[in-house]
């Protein structure tokens, strides 16, 4: 206790200041009105898609309306606003799409009446050339 005696005035002052600060925070929270949180959930994020490391497409929902926003990068940008959730698409079903046609494999090109060789013809080796020349 003898070591703390010279600092006792500072310790008591700091304790009183901390108590006054806590009392002020509690009084402020009691007197301020409640903050509307998740009761109605009017605001939310429907979907998001990361484009790259800095940019993201976000579909934000408010009440019965959605907004498509591009965030990140240099600035934020509203791509489309006023997208209605009840646009009548619930009643209309998408018509079945026809199957995608299958393409045939490509054929080798034909130049007139001759076809190009599929494998290049290698010229005979020098030793074979000399041997064939000597036979003739």
Secondary structure by P-SEA (a helix, b strand, c coil): ccccccaaaaaaaaaaaaaaaaaaaaaaaaacccccccccccccccccccccccbbbbbcccccbbbbbbcccccccccccccccccccccccccccccccccccccccccccccccccccccccaaaaaaaaaac
